Amino acid sequence: MCLYVTIVTIPLLLLCLTGNVFAKEFPDVDCIVVHQTSVRCSWMQGNSQVNYTLYGRFYNDKEFRECSSYLSENNIITGCNLPYIRGDRFSTFYTKLIHGNDTFLKNHDLKHKVKLNPPTNVSVQNGSDSNLWLYWNQTVPGCVESEVRYRINYKKWQTSKVTAGRQSYCINLPSSNSRYELQVRSRIESNCAMSLFWSDWSEPVVWGSNNSTDINQISGSLSVLTQVMCVLGPVTLILLTVMLLQHERLRIIFIPVVPKPSLIHHDIEDWLQMSKGLKEGLKASYNERACPVREYCHVSQSDSESSDSSTFSVTTYQTDCSVSIPTNESEESMPCSASNSTALISSEEH
């Protein structure tokens, strides 16, 4: 009986203890120094939909200070911005996350966790030495190193580091026929406890074939022009269609009518500038006598006086309108065949 009670009780106790631990599990808090002006702490809520209260202090502070500027997402608090004094990052930072009666404490080393804002006033120009110069301003004085990247004609980015404290970069002998796009970013350098985080890249500046230094201005101009063309194009097409349908004269101008060929007599006279006599000659006369044509027939001729004679055939056309050719009385004529025939004639060969 005792063994049975022990077996049932132990799992229940473990379940209660485990549930209690899960109920008190807090999200992990992560903090970073932003541009050496504030400390930004954030945490992941997970499945919890609880709004926590954050307190923080540095090692030299006497007491915790409640966060005065919270960050939220979907009406759930996910972070906080706390005040920062330059140099505080070299001391330990303490946070206290509270919800109800539950409190979660954590220590942070912010010495290498600094993220600067991107450089400002970035510009590019072709110098008197025929080199391309990039200039910018650091948002934090001293202990800052920079990194420049550029690409030519939208090809792969090329990155180069710049000596700490320097705020310019040179590209030797650039090609004016190529397009150069440049950006710069910065971070705390190694002499001042190098930061693990680079700032975001600055806005790109452009130099090259279009002689422009502001890529946003170019993109804006192109977008406005595209919108204007998209509006004017359909409107112009509609107006032209209405004009063609409503005005016959305009329709004829844009779509000329192909003339229909004609063989009317007066049209020919208008085209051909002929004299009156020539016009009379071209007129058809239907008073001429009809002249039927018959197919040729077979005729035989011989010469008895010639001792040496030869025979050959002659083919002739005979019509009722032709002039008859006289022949010798000795010649014997033969009747015509049905369609055509050949005449045999004997002549003396001299």
Salt bridges, closest charged atoms under 4 A:
ASP28 OD1 - LYS106 NZ 2.70
ASP30 OD1 - LYS113 NZ 3.53
ASP61 OD2 - ARG65 NH2 3.38
GLU145 OE2 - ARG187 NE 2.69
GLU147 OE1 - ARG185 NH2 2.63
GLU181 OE1 - ARG151 NE 2.98
GLU181 OE1 - ARG179 NH1 3.26
ASP200 OD1 - LYS115 NZ 3.39
GLU248 OE2 - ARG251 NH2 2.30
ASP267 OD1 - HIS266 ND1 2.99
GLU269 OE2 - HIS265 NE2 2.56
GLU280 OE2 - LYS283 NZ 3.27
ASP320 OD1 - ARG294 NE 3.98
